[in-house]
Amino acid sequence: MNSSETWRFLTALICFYGFIKEFKIGEPFIYLYQSEVLNLTREQLTNEVYPFIAYSYLLSLIPVLLLTDLTLYKPTMLLEVVGQTVY
């Protein structure tokens, strides 16, 4: 495999990994679970829960991006896979 083929293969592999990572089967059922099982109202979800999730994810991206710059993408992806498997 020459360098051009290696580059294309790695790019396709990273794109496939990103697609599989973001493919969340339970995502459509989260609202029903939070409203019926956890007894959270629509106002609580809209004003308290969902903004916290969005902003905490945004803040967690800063150290992840810095870690990726220091270690390149492979150790970061491995750490992410381990974290999602445990979660």
PDB file of N, CA, C and O in Angstrom:
ATOM      1  N   MET A   1       0.845  -1.165   0.000  1.00  0.00           N
ATOM      2  CA  MET A   1       0.000   0.000   0.000  1.00  0.00           C
ATOM      3  C   MET A   1       0.897   1.236   0.000  1.00  0.00           C
ATOM      4  O   MET A   1       1.714   1.413   0.904  1.00  0.00           O
ATOM      5  N   ASN A   2       0.747   2.082  -1.003  1.00  0.00           N
ATOM      6  CA  ASN A   2       1.581   3.283  -1.040  1.00  0.00           C
ATOM      7  C   ASN A   2       0.970   4.370  -0.159  1.00  0.00           C
ATOM      8  O   ASN A   2      -0.096   4.176   0.426  1.00  0.00           O
ATOM      9  N   SER A   3       1.641   5.501  -0.068  1.00  0.00           N
ATOM     10  CA  SER A   3       1.217   6.551   0.859  1.00  0.00           C
ATOM     11  C   SER A   3      -0.137   7.142   0.486  1.00  0.00           C
ATOM     12  O   SER A   3      -0.903   7.526   1.371  1.00  0.00           O
ATOM     13  N   SER A   4      -0.447   7.222  -0.799  1.00  0.00           N
ATOM     14  CA  SER A   4      -1.744   7.751  -1.218  1.00  0.00           C
ATOM     15  C   SER A   4      -2.878   6.816  -0.796  1.00  0.00           C
ATOM     16  O   SER A   4      -3.925   7.269  -0.331  1.00  0.00           O
ATOM     17  N   GLU A   5      -2.665   5.527  -0.958  1.00  0.00           N
ATOM     18  CA  GLU A   5      -3.685   4.563  -0.548  1.00  0.00           C
ATOM     19  C   GLU A   5      -3.822   4.514   0.965  1.00  0.00           C
ATOM     20  O   GLU A   5      -4.932   4.376   1.480  1.00  0.00           O
ATOM     21  N   THR A   6      -2.716   4.624   1.680  1.00  0.00           N
ATOM     22  CA  THR A   6      -2.753   4.631   3.134  1.00  0.00           C
ATOM     23  C   THR A   6      -3.530   5.830   3.641  1.00  0.00           C
ATOM     24  O   THR A   6      -4.353   5.699   4.547  1.00  0.00           O
ATOM     25  N   TRP A   7      -3.278   6.991   3.070  1.00  0.00           N
ATOM     26  CA  TRP A   7      -3.968   8.215   3.467  1.00  0.00           C
ATOM     27  C   TRP A   7      -5.471   8.085   3.230  1.00  0.00           C
ATOM     28  O   TRP A   7      -6.268   8.476   4.082  1.00  0.00           O
ATOM     29  N   ARG A   8      -5.857   7.547   2.095  1.00  0.00           N
ATOM     30  CA  ARG A   8      -7.285   7.391   1.786  1.00  0.00           C
ATOM     31  C   ARG A   8      -7.943   6.364   2.710  1.00  0.00           C
ATOM     32  O   ARG A   8      -9.069   6.563   3.168  1.00  0.00           O
ATOM     33  N   PHE A   9      -7.242   5.279   2.977  1.00  0.00           N
ATOM     34  CA  PHE A   9      -7.786   4.251   3.861  1.00  0.00           C
ATOM     35  C   PHE A   9      -7.987   4.796   5.269  1.00  0.00           C
ATOM     36  O   PHE A   9      -9.037   4.571   5.871  1.00  0.00           O
ATOM     37  N   LEU A  10      -6.996   5.509   5.803  1.00  0.00           N
ATOM     38  CA  LEU A  10      -7.123   6.072   7.146  1.00  0.00           C
ATOM     39  C   LEU A  10      -8.238   7.108   7.214  1.00  0.00           C
ATOM     40  O   LEU A  10      -8.971   7.165   8.202  1.00  0.00           O
ATOM     41  N   THR A  11      -8.373   7.928   6.176  1.00  0.00           N
ATOM     42  CA  THR A  11      -9.449   8.913   6.147  1.00  0.00           C
ATOM     43  C   THR A  11     -10.811   8.234   6.127  1.00  0.00           C
ATOM     44  O   THR A  11     -11.719   8.644   6.850  1.00  0.00           O
ATOM     45  N   ALA A  12     -10.959   7.206   5.312  1.00  0.00           N
ATOM     46  CA  ALA A  12     -12.228   6.466   5.265  1.00  0.00           C
ATOM     47  C   ALA A  12     -12.505   5.771   6.591  1.00  0.00           C
ATOM     48  O   ALA A  12     -13.650   5.724   7.040  1.00  0.00           O
ATOM     49  N   LEU A  13     -11.469   5.234   7.218  1.00  0.00           N
ATOM     50  CA  LEU A  13     -11.635   4.564   8.504  1.00  0.00           C
ATOM     51  C   LEU A  13     -12.069   5.548   9.583  1.00  0.00           C
ATOM     52  O   LEU A  13     -12.938   5.225  10.393  1.00  0.00           O
ATOM     53  N   ILE A  14     -11.488   6.730   9.610  1.00  0.00           N
ATOM     54  CA  ILE A  14     -11.867   7.744  10.592  1.00  0.00           C
ATOM     55  C   ILE A  14     -13.297   8.216  10.351  1.00  0.00           C
ATOM     56  O   ILE A  14     -14.048   8.414  11.306  1.00  0.00           O
ATOM     57  N   CYS A  15     -13.681   8.397   9.100  1.00  0.00           N
ATOM     58  CA  CYS A  15     -15.062   8.796   8.788  1.00  0.00           C
ATOM     59  C   CYS A  15     -16.052   7.714   9.210  1.00  0.00           C
ATOM     60  O   CYS A  15     -17.109   8.021   9.762  1.00  0.00           O
ATOM     61  N   PHE A  16     -15.718   6.463   8.956  1.00  0.00           N
ATOM     62  CA  PHE A  16     -16.581   5.355   9.367  1.00  0.00           C
ATOM     63  C   PHE A  16     -16.685   5.291  10.886  1.00  0.00           C
ATOM     64  O   PHE A  16     -17.773   5.077  11.422  1.00  0.00           O
ATOM     65  N   TYR A  17     -15.574   5.474  11.580  1.00  0.00           N
ATOM     66  CA  TYR A  17     -15.580   5.477  13.038  1.00  0.00           C
ATOM     67  C   TYR A  17     -16.458   6.603  13.572  1.00  0.00           C
ATOM     68  O   TYR A  17     -17.234   6.393  14.504  1.00  0.00           O
ATOM     69  N   GLY A  18     -16.343   7.798  12.988  1.00  0.00           N
ATOM     70  CA  GLY A  18     -17.172   8.921  13.422  1.00  0.00           C
ATOM     71  C   GLY A  18     -18.650   8.662  13.207  1.00  0.00           C
ATOM     72  O   GLY A  18     -19.472   9.022  14.049  1.00  0.00           O
ATOM     73  N   PHE A  19     -18.997   8.043  12.091  1.00  0.00           N
ATOM     74  CA  PHE A  19     -20.397   7.726  11.823  1.00  0.00           C
ATOM     75  C   PHE A  19     -20.930   6.724  12.840  1.00  0.00           C
ATOM     76  O   PHE A  19     -22.010   6.920  13.397  1.00  0.00           O
ATOM     77  N   ILE A  20     -20.185   5.662  13.084  1.00  0.00           N
ATOM     78  CA  ILE A  20     -20.626   4.638  14.035  1.00  0.00           C
ATOM     79  C   ILE A  20     -20.694   5.209  15.451  1.00  0.00           C
ATOM     80  O   ILE A  20     -21.594   4.858  16.214  1.00  0.00           O
ATOM     81  N   LYS A  21     -19.758   6.078  15.808  1.00  0.00           N
ATOM     82  CA  LYS A  21     -19.734   6.660  17.148  1.00  0.00           C
ATOM     83  C   LYS A  21     -20.959   7.530  17.398  1.00  0.00           C
ATOM     84  O   LYS A  21     -21.512   7.524  18.498  1.00  0.00           O
ATOM     85  N   GLU A  22     -21.384   8.273  16.390  1.00  0.00           N
ATOM     86  CA  GLU A  22     -22.518   9.178  16.550  1.00  0.00           C
ATOM     87  C   GLU A  22     -23.863   8.511  16.293  1.00  0.00           C
ATOM     88  O   GLU A  22     -24.904   9.136  16.498  1.00  0.00           O
ATOM     89  N   PHE A  23     -23.867   7.267  15.855  1.00  0.00           N
ATOM     90  CA  PHE A  23     -25.103   6.542  15.589  1.00  0.00           C
ATOM     91  C   PHE A  23     -25.628   6.006  16.909  1.00  0.00           C
ATOM     92  O   PHE A  23     -25.149   4.988  17.410  1.00  0.00           O
ATOM     93  N   LYS A  24     -26.605   6.686  17.465  1.00  0.00           N
ATOM     94  CA  LYS A  24     -27.121   6.333  18.784  1.00  0.00           C
ATOM     95  C   LYS A  24     -28.556   5.853  18.646  1.00  0.00           C
ATOM     96  O   LYS A  24     -29.461   6.633  18.351  1.00  0.00           O
ATOM     97  N   ILE A  25     -28.748   4.573  18.861  1.00  0.00           N
ATOM     98  CA  ILE A  25     -30.053   3.961  18.656  1.00  0.00           C
ATOM     99  C   ILE A  25     -31.074   4.459  19.674  1.00  0.00           C
ATOM    100  O   ILE A  25     -32.245   4.622  19.329  1.00  0.00           O
ATOM    101  N   GLY A  26     -30.672   4.700  20.899  1.00  0.00           N
ATOM    102  CA  GLY A  26     -31.609   5.092  21.943  1.00  0.00           C
ATOM    103  C   GLY A  26     -31.956   6.562  21.979  1.00  0.00           C
ATOM    104  O   GLY A  26     -32.778   6.973  22.797  1.00  0.00           O
ATOM    105  N   GLU A  27     -31.365   7.361  21.127  1.00  0.00           N
ATOM    106  CA  GLU A  27     -31.572   8.812  21.158  1.00  0.00           C
ATOM    107  C   GLU A  27     -33.046   9.228  21.039  1.00  0.00           C
ATOM    108  O   GLU A  27     -33.457  10.123  21.777  1.00  0.00           O
ATOM    109  N   PRO A  28     -33.863   8.640  20.162  1.00  0.00           N
ATOM    110  CA  PRO A  28     -35.266   9.072  20.078  1.00  0.00           C
ATOM    111  C   PRO A  28     -36.077   8.770  21.335  1.00  0.00           C
ATOM    112  O   PRO A  28     -37.124   9.381  21.546  1.00  0.00           O
ATOM    113  N   PHE A  29     -35.624   7.856  22.161  1.00  0.00           N
ATOM    114  CA  PHE A  29     -36.389   7.456  23.332  1.00  0.00           C
ATOM    115  C   PHE A  29     -35.961   8.173  24.606  1.00  0.00           C
ATOM    116  O   PHE A  29     -36.547   7.942  25.664  1.00  0.00           O
ATOM    117  N   ILE A  30     -34.964   9.025  24.531  1.00  0.00           N
ATOM    118  CA  ILE A  30     -34.465   9.704  25.731  1.00  0.00           C
ATOM    119  C   ILE A  30     -35.519  10.633  26.317  1.00  0.00           C
ATOM    120  O   ILE A  30     -35.694  10.681  27.534  1.00  0.00           O
ATOM    121  N   TYR A  31     -36.226  11.375  25.455  1.00  0.00           N
ATOM    122  CA  TYR A  31     -37.243  12.306  25.961  1.00  0.00           C
ATOM    123  C   TYR A  31     -38.345  11.551  26.701  1.00  0.00           C
ATOM    124  O   TYR A  31     -38.761  11.973  27.780  1.00  0.00           O
ATOM    125  N   LEU A  32     -38.820  10.443  26.138  1.00  0.00           N
ATOM    126  CA  LEU A  32     -39.859   9.656  26.814  1.00  0.00           C
ATOM    127  C   LEU A  32     -39.360   9.122  28.152  1.00  0.00           C
ATOM    128  O   LEU A  32     -40.092   9.141  29.142  1.00  0.00           O
ATOM    129  N   TYR A  33     -38.132   8.650  28.183  1.00  0.00           N
ATOM    130  CA  TYR A  33     -37.562   8.142  29.433  1.00  0.00           C
ATOM    131  C   TYR A  33     -37.459   9.247  30.478  1.00  0.00           C
ATOM    132  O   TYR A  33     -37.813   9.046  31.639  1.00  0.00           O
ATOM    133  N   GLN A  34     -36.973  10.412  30.059  1.00  0.00           N
ATOM    134  CA  GLN A  34     -36.795  11.494  31.018  1.00  0.00           C
ATOM    135  C   GLN A  34     -38.127  12.047  31.505  1.00  0.00           C
ATOM    136  O   GLN A  34     -38.250  12.426  32.670  1.00  0.00           O
ATOM    137  N   SER A  35     -39.120  12.098  30.632  1.00  0.00           N
ATOM    138  CA  SER A  35     -40.400  12.671  31.044  1.00  0.00           C
ATOM    139  C   SER A  35     -41.275  11.668  31.789  1.00  0.00           C
ATOM    140  O   SER A  35     -41.962  12.053  32.735  1.00  0.00           O
ATOM    141  N   GLU A  36     -41.273  10.398  31.394  1.00  0.00           N
ATOM    142  CA  GLU A  36     -42.162   9.428  32.030  1.00  0.00           C
ATOM    143  C   GLU A  36     -41.517   8.705  33.210  1.00  0.00           C
ATOM    144  O   GLU A  36     -42.145   8.566  34.260  1.00  0.00           O
ATOM    145  N   VAL A  37     -40.303   8.253  33.060  1.00  0.00           N
ATOM    146  CA  VAL A  37     -39.665   7.476  34.132  1.00  0.00           C
ATOM    147  C   VAL A  37     -39.060   8.392  35.192  1.00  0.00           C
ATOM    148  O   VAL A  37     -39.236   8.164  36.388  1.00  0.00           O
ATOM    149  N   LEU A  38     -38.349   9.423  34.753  1.00  0.00           N
ATOM    150  CA  LEU A  38     -37.710  10.335  35.707  1.00  0.00           C
ATOM    151  C   LEU A  38     -38.639  11.442  36.183  1.00  0.00           C
ATOM    152  O   LEU A  38     -38.280  12.204  37.081  1.00  0.00           O
ATOM    153  N   ASN A  39     -39.831  11.543  35.593  1.00  0.00           N
ATOM    154  CA  ASN A  39     -40.851  12.533  35.956  1.00  0.00           C
ATOM    155  C   ASN A  39     -40.342  13.967  35.861  1.00  0.00           C
ATOM    156  O   ASN A  39     -40.622  14.784  36.738  1.00  0.00           O
ATOM    157  N   LEU A  40     -39.608  14.273  34.818  1.00  0.00           N
ATOM    158  CA  LEU A  40     -39.171  15.641  34.574  1.00  0.00           C
ATOM    159  C   LEU A  40     -40.168  16.306  33.635  1.00  0.00           C
ATOM    160  O   LEU A  40     -40.622  15.697  32.667  1.00  0.00           O
ATOM    161  N   THR A  41     -40.504  17.553  33.924  1.00  0.00           N
ATOM    162  CA  THR A  41     -41.446  18.269  33.070  1.00  0.00           C
ATOM    163  C   THR A  41     -40.737  18.774  31.829  1.00  0.00           C
ATOM    164  O   THR A  41     -39.509  18.779  31.751  1.00  0.00           O
ATOM    165  N   ARG A  42     -41.539  19.200  30.855  1.00  0.00           N
ATOM    166  CA  ARG A  42     -40.977  19.735  29.612  1.00  0.00           C
ATOM    167  C   ARG A  42     -40.153  20.996  29.894  1.00  0.00           C
ATOM    168  O   ARG A  42     -39.111  21.211  29.275  1.00  0.00           O
ATOM    169  N   GLU A  43     -40.623  21.824  30.826  1.00  0.00           N
ATOM    170  CA  GLU A  43     -39.894  23.046  31.177  1.00  0.00           C
ATOM    171  C   GLU A  43     -38.558  22.727  31.841  1.00  0.00           C
ATOM    172  O   GLU A  43     -37.555  23.386  31.567  1.00  0.00           O
ATOM    173  N   GLN A  44     -38.541  21.726  32.708  1.00  0.00           N
ATOM    174  CA  GLN A  44     -37.285  21.335  33.347  1.00  0.00           C
ATOM    175  C   GLN A  44     -36.283  20.817  32.317  1.00  0.00           C
ATOM    176  O   GLN A  44     -35.100  21.154  32.359  1.00  0.00           O
ATOM    177  N   LEU A  45     -36.771  20.002  31.404  1.00  0.00           N
ATOM    178  CA  LEU A  45     -35.879  19.472  30.375  1.00  0.00           C
ATOM    179  C   LEU A  45     -35.341  20.578  29.486  1.00  0.00           C
ATOM    180  O   LEU A  45     -34.149  20.609  29.177  1.00  0.00           O
ATOM    181  N   THR A  46     -36.215  21.485  29.074  1.00  0.00           N
ATOM    182  CA  THR A  46     -35.812  22.546  28.154  1.00  0.00           C
ATOM    183  C   THR A  46     -34.913  23.575  28.821  1.00  0.00           C
ATOM    184  O   THR A  46     -33.947  24.035  28.213  1.00  0.00           O
ATOM    185  N   ASN A  47     -35.213  23.943  30.061  1.00  0.00           N
ATOM    186  CA  ASN A  47     -34.496  25.046  30.709  1.00  0.00           C
ATOM    187  C   ASN A  47     -33.329  24.612  31.586  1.00  0.00           C
ATOM    188  O   ASN A  47     -32.425  25.410  31.833  1.00  0.00           O
ATOM    189  N   GLU A  48     -33.323  23.373  32.061  1.00  0.00           N
ATOM    190  CA  GLU A  48     -32.282  22.957  32.996  1.00  0.00           C
ATOM    191  C   GLU A  48     -31.401  21.821  32.473  1.00  0.00           C
ATOM    192  O   GLU A  48     -30.175  21.894  32.565  1.00  0.00           O
ATOM    193  N   VAL A  49     -32.008  20.790  31.935  1.00  0.00           N
ATOM    194  CA  VAL A  49     -31.249  19.593  31.570  1.00  0.00           C
ATOM    195  C   VAL A  49     -30.513  19.770  30.252  1.00  0.00           C
ATOM    196  O   VAL A  49     -29.295  19.599  30.195  1.00  0.00           O
ATOM    197  N   TYR A  50     -31.236  20.109  29.194  1.00  0.00           N
ATOM    198  CA  TYR A  50     -30.617  20.180  27.871  1.00  0.00           C
ATOM    199  C   TYR A  50     -29.546  21.268  27.750  1.00  0.00           C
ATOM    200  O   TYR A  50     -28.517  21.012  27.124  1.00  0.00           O
ATOM    201  N   PRO A  51     -29.731  22.475  28.317  1.00  0.00           N
ATOM    202  CA  PRO A  51     -28.618  23.445  28.245  1.00  0.00           C
ATOM    203  C   PRO A  51     -27.372  22.977  28.996  1.00  0.00           C
ATOM    204  O   PRO A  51     -26.254  23.224  28.545  1.00  0.00           O
ATOM    205  N   PHE A  52     -27.547  22.312  30.121  1.00  0.00           N
ATOM    206  CA  PHE A  52     -26.398  21.805  30.867  1.00  0.00           C
ATOM    207  C   PHE A  52     -25.617  20.797  30.039  1.00  0.00           C
ATOM    208  O   PHE A  52     -24.386  20.825  30.025  1.00  0.00           O
ATOM    209  N   ILE A  53     -26.318  19.912  29.355  1.00  0.00           N
ATOM    210  CA  ILE A  53     -25.657  18.907  28.518  1.00  0.00           C
ATOM    211  C   ILE A  53     -24.875  19.577  27.392  1.00  0.00           C
ATOM    212  O   ILE A  53     -23.731  19.213  27.118  1.00  0.00           O
ATOM    213  N   ALA A  54     -25.499  20.556  26.745  1.00  0.00           N
ATOM    214  CA  ALA A  54     -24.847  21.212  25.604  1.00  0.00           C
ATOM    215  C   ALA A  54     -23.604  21.982  26.037  1.00  0.00           C
ATOM    216  O   ALA A  54     -22.554  21.864  25.404  1.00  0.00           O
ATOM    217  N   TYR A  55     -23.710  22.771  27.111  1.00  0.00           N
ATOM    218  CA  TYR A  55     -22.572  23.580  27.538  1.00  0.00           C
ATOM    219  C   TYR A  55     -21.473  22.735  28.166  1.00  0.00           C
ATOM    220  O   TYR A  55     -20.294  23.049  27.998  1.00  0.00           O
ATOM    221  N   SER A  56     -21.823  21.681  28.879  1.00  0.00           N
ATOM    222  CA  SER A  56     -20.776  20.834  29.451  1.00  0.00           C
ATOM    223  C   SER A  56     -20.026  20.086  28.352  1.00  0.00           C
ATOM    224  O   SER A  56     -18.817  19.879  28.456  1.00  0.00           O
ATOM    225  N   TYR A  57     -20.735  19.682  27.302  1.00  0.00           N
ATOM    226  CA  TYR A  57     -20.067  19.038  26.168  1.00  0.00           C
ATOM    227  C   TYR A  57     -19.133  20.023  25.475  1.00  0.00           C
ATOM    228  O   TYR A  57     -18.020  19.665  25.089  1.00  0.00           O
ATOM    229  N   LEU A  58     -19.584  21.256  25.320  1.00  0.00           N
ATOM    230  CA  LEU A  58     -18.752  22.280  24.688  1.00  0.00           C
ATOM    231  C   LEU A  58     -17.489  22.536  25.504  1.00  0.00           C
ATOM    232  O   LEU A  58     -16.404  22.664  24.938  1.00  0.00           O
ATOM    233  N   LEU A  59     -17.619  22.612  26.816  1.00  0.00           N
ATOM    234  CA  LEU A  59     -16.443  22.836  27.661  1.00  0.00           C
ATOM    235  C   LEU A  59     -15.501  21.631  27.674  1.00  0.00           C
ATOM    236  O   LEU A  59     -14.288  21.797  27.806  1.00  0.00           O
ATOM    237  N   SER A  60     -16.040  20.441  27.541  1.00  0.00           N
ATOM    238  CA  SER A  60     -15.171  19.263  27.528  1.00  0.00           C
ATOM    239  C   SER A  60     -14.402  19.130  26.218  1.00  0.00           C
ATOM    240  O   SER A  60     -13.399  18.418  26.163  1.00  0.00           O
ATOM    241  N   LEU A  61     -14.851  19.799  25.173  1.00  0.00           N
ATOM    242  CA  LEU A  61     -14.139  19.725  23.899  1.00  0.00           C
ATOM    243  C   LEU A  61     -12.778  20.412  23.947  1.00  0.00           C
ATOM    244  O   LEU A  61     -11.858  20.000  23.239  1.00  0.00           O
ATOM    245  N   ILE A  62     -12.635  21.443  24.762  1.00  0.00           N
ATOM    246  CA  ILE A  62     -11.374  22.193  24.825  1.00  0.00           C
ATOM    247  C   ILE A  62     -10.220  21.294  25.276  1.00  0.00           C
ATOM    248  O   ILE A  62      -9.212  21.227  24.572  1.00  0.00           O
ATOM    249  N   PRO A  63     -10.318  20.594  26.424  1.00  0.00           N
ATOM    250  CA  PRO A  63      -9.199  19.713  26.786  1.00  0.00           C
ATOM    251  C   PRO A  63      -9.016  18.542  25.829  1.00  0.00           C
ATOM    252  O   PRO A  63      -7.893  18.083  25.618  1.00  0.00           O
ATOM    253  N   VAL A  64     -10.108  18.056  25.251  1.00  0.00           N
ATOM    254  CA  VAL A  64      -9.986  16.942  24.306  1.00  0.00           C
ATOM    255  C   VAL A  64      -9.229  17.388  23.064  1.00  0.00           C
ATOM    256  O   VAL A  64      -8.376  16.654  22.568  1.00  0.00           O
ATOM    257  N   LEU A  65      -9.525  18.568  22.560  1.00  0.00           N
ATOM    258  CA  LEU A  65      -8.807  19.076  21.387  1.00  0.00           C
ATOM    259  C   LEU A  65      -7.329  19.319  21.696  1.00  0.00           C
ATOM    260  O   LEU A  65      -6.467  19.036  20.864  1.00  0.00           O
ATOM    261  N   LEU A  66      -7.034  19.839  22.884  1.00  0.00           N
ATOM    262  CA  LEU A  66      -5.633  20.038  23.270  1.00  0.00           C
ATOM    263  C   LEU A  66      -4.911  18.698  23.425  1.00  0.00           C
ATOM    264  O   LEU A  66      -3.758  18.560  23.018  1.00  0.00           O
ATOM    265  N   LEU A  67      -5.590  17.715  24.010  1.00  0.00           N
ATOM    266  CA  LEU A  67      -5.005  16.382  24.138  1.00  0.00           C
ATOM    267  C   LEU A  67      -4.753  15.762  22.769  1.00  0.00           C
ATOM    268  O   LEU A  67      -3.734  15.105  22.557  1.00  0.00           O
ATOM    269  N   THR A  68      -5.681  15.969  21.846  1.00  0.00           N
ATOM    270  CA  THR A  68      -5.511  15.436  20.497  1.00  0.00           C
ATOM    271  C   THR A  68      -4.332  16.090  19.800  1.00  0.00           C
ATOM    272  O   THR A  68      -3.594  15.421  19.077  1.00  0.00           O
ATOM    273  N   ASP A  69      -4.143  17.389  20.006  1.00  0.00           N
ATOM    274  CA  ASP A  69      -2.994  18.064  19.412  1.00  0.00           C
ATOM    275  C   ASP A  69      -1.674  17.527  19.967  1.00  0.00           C
ATOM    276  O   ASP A  69      -0.685  17.433  19.239  1.00  0.00           O
ATOM    277  N   LEU A  70      -1.658  17.180  21.237  1.00  0.00           N
ATOM    278  CA  LEU A  70      -0.427  16.684  21.846  1.00  0.00           C
ATOM    279  C   LEU A  70      -0.127  15.232  21.479  1.00  0.00           C
ATOM    280  O   LEU A  70       1.027  14.879  21.236  1.00  0.00           O
ATOM    281  N   THR A  71      -1.145  14.401  21.440  1.00  0.00           N
ATOM    282  CA  THR A  71      -0.917  12.964  21.254  1.00  0.00           C
ATOM    283  C   THR A  71      -1.315  12.446  19.885  1.00  0.00           C
ATOM    284  O   THR A  71      -1.201  11.247  19.630  1.00  0.00           O
ATOM    285  N   LEU A  72      -1.773  13.302  19.008  1.00  0.00           N
ATOM    286  CA  LEU A  72      -2.337  12.939  17.710  1.00  0.00           C
ATOM    287  C   LEU A  72      -3.667  12.210  17.929  1.00  0.00           C
ATOM    288  O   LEU A  72      -4.152  12.150  19.058  1.00  0.00           O
ATOM    289  N   TYR A  73      -4.239  11.679  16.912  1.00  0.00           N
ATOM    290  CA  TYR A  73      -5.618  11.217  17.037  1.00  0.00           C
ATOM    291  C   TYR A  73      -5.764   9.784  17.539  1.00  0.00           C
ATOM    292  O   TYR A  73      -6.807   9.454  18.103  1.00  0.00           O
ATOM    293  N   LYS A  74      -4.791   8.938  17.363  1.00  0.00           N
ATOM    294  CA  LYS A  74      -4.970   7.521  17.713  1.00  0.00           C
ATOM    295  C   LYS A  74      -5.173   7.281  19.213  1.00  0.00           C
ATOM    296  O   LYS A  74      -6.128   6.594  19.574  1.00  0.00           O
ATOM    297  N   PRO A  75      -4.325   7.812  20.109  1.00  0.00           N
ATOM    298  CA  PRO A  75      -4.587   7.592  21.538  1.00  0.00           C
ATOM    299  C   PRO A  75      -5.893   8.233  22.001  1.00  0.00           C
ATOM    300  O   PRO A  75      -6.565   7.698  22.882  1.00  0.00           O
ATOM    301  N   THR A  76      -6.252   9.360  21.422  1.00  0.00           N
ATOM    302  CA  THR A  76      -7.500  10.012  21.797  1.00  0.00           C
ATOM    303  C   THR A  76      -8.697   9.169  21.382  1.00  0.00           C
ATOM    304  O   THR A  76      -9.657   9.037  22.140  1.00  0.00           O
ATOM    305  N   MET A  77      -8.644   8.603  20.191  1.00  0.00           N
ATOM    306  CA  MET A  77      -9.733   7.739  19.733  1.00  0.00           C
ATOM    307  C   MET A  77      -9.822   6.478  20.586  1.00  0.00           C
ATOM    308  O   MET A  77     -10.921   6.025  20.906  1.00  0.00           O
ATOM    309  N   LEU A  78      -8.699   5.917  20.951  1.00  0.00           N
ATOM    310  CA  LEU A  78      -8.690   4.723  21.792  1.00  0.00           C
ATOM    311  C   LEU A  78      -9.286   5.025  23.166  1.00  0.00           C
ATOM    312  O   LEU A  78     -10.073   4.238  23.691  1.00  0.00           O
ATOM    313  N   LEU A  79      -8.915   6.154  23.739  1.00  0.00           N
ATOM    314  CA  LEU A  79      -9.468   6.562  25.027  1.00  0.00           C
ATOM    315  C   LEU A  79     -10.976   6.792  24.926  1.00  0.00           C
ATOM    316  O   LEU A  79     -11.722   6.454  25.844  1.00  0.00           O
ATOM    317  N   GLU A  80     -11.415   7.361  23.819  1.00  0.00           N
ATOM    318  CA  GLU A  80     -12.844   7.591  23.617  1.00  0.00           C
ATOM    319  C   GLU A  80     -13.607   6.277  23.483  1.00  0.00           C
ATOM    320  O   GLU A  80     -14.695   6.135  24.041  1.00  0.00           O
ATOM    321  N   VAL A  81     -13.050   5.323  22.755  1.00  0.00           N
ATOM    322  CA  VAL A  81     -13.699   4.014  22.610  1.00  0.00           C
ATOM    323  C   VAL A  81     -13.822   3.327  23.966  1.00  0.00           C
ATOM    324  O   VAL A  81     -14.868   2.759  24.283  1.00  0.00           O
ATOM    325  N   VAL A  82     -12.762   3.376  24.765  1.00  0.00           N
ATOM    326  CA  VAL A  82     -12.804   2.767  26.092  1.00  0.00           C
ATOM    327  C   VAL A  82     -13.840   3.471  26.962  1.00  0.00           C
ATOM    328  O   VAL A  82     -14.592   2.818  27.686  1.00  0.00           O
ATOM    329  N   GLY A  83     -13.881   4.797  26.893  1.00  0.00           N
ATOM    330  CA  GLY A  83     -14.859   5.543  27.682  1.00  0.00           C
ATOM    331  C   GLY A  83     -16.289   5.250  27.293  1.00  0.00           C
ATOM    332  O   GLY A  83     -17.155   5.127  28.159  1.00  0.00           O
ATOM    333  N   GLN A  84     -16.550   5.139  26.007  1.00  0.00           N
ATOM    334  CA  GLN A  84     -17.914   4.843  25.574  1.00  0.00           C
ATOM    335  C   GLN A  84     -18.297   3.402  25.867  1.00  0.00           C
ATOM    336  O   GLN A  84     -19.472   3.112  26.087  1.00  0.00           O
ATOM    337  N   THR A  85     -17.340   2.505  25.873  1.00  0.00           N
ATOM    338  CA  THR A  85     -17.635   1.118  26.216  1.00  0.00           C
ATOM    339  C   THR A  85     -17.995   1.002  27.693  1.00  0.00           C
ATOM    340  O   THR A  85     -18.911   0.263  28.054  1.00  0.00           O
ATOM    341  N   VAL A  86     -17.288   1.719  28.536  1.00  0.00           N
ATOM    342  CA  VAL A  86     -17.575   1.699  29.968  1.00  0.00           C
ATOM    343  C   VAL A  86     -18.905   2.376  30.253  1.00  0.00           C
ATOM    344  O   VAL A  86     -19.665   1.930  31.112  1.00  0.00           O
ATOM    345  N   TYR A  87     -19.186   3.456  29.529  1.00  0.00           N
ATOM    346  CA  TYR A  87     -20.424   4.212  29.742  1.00  0.00           C
ATOM    347  C   TYR A  87     -21.597   3.398  29.284  1.00  0.00           C
ATOM    348  O   TYR A  87     -22.738   3.853  29.376  1.00  0.00           O
TER     349      TYR A  87
END
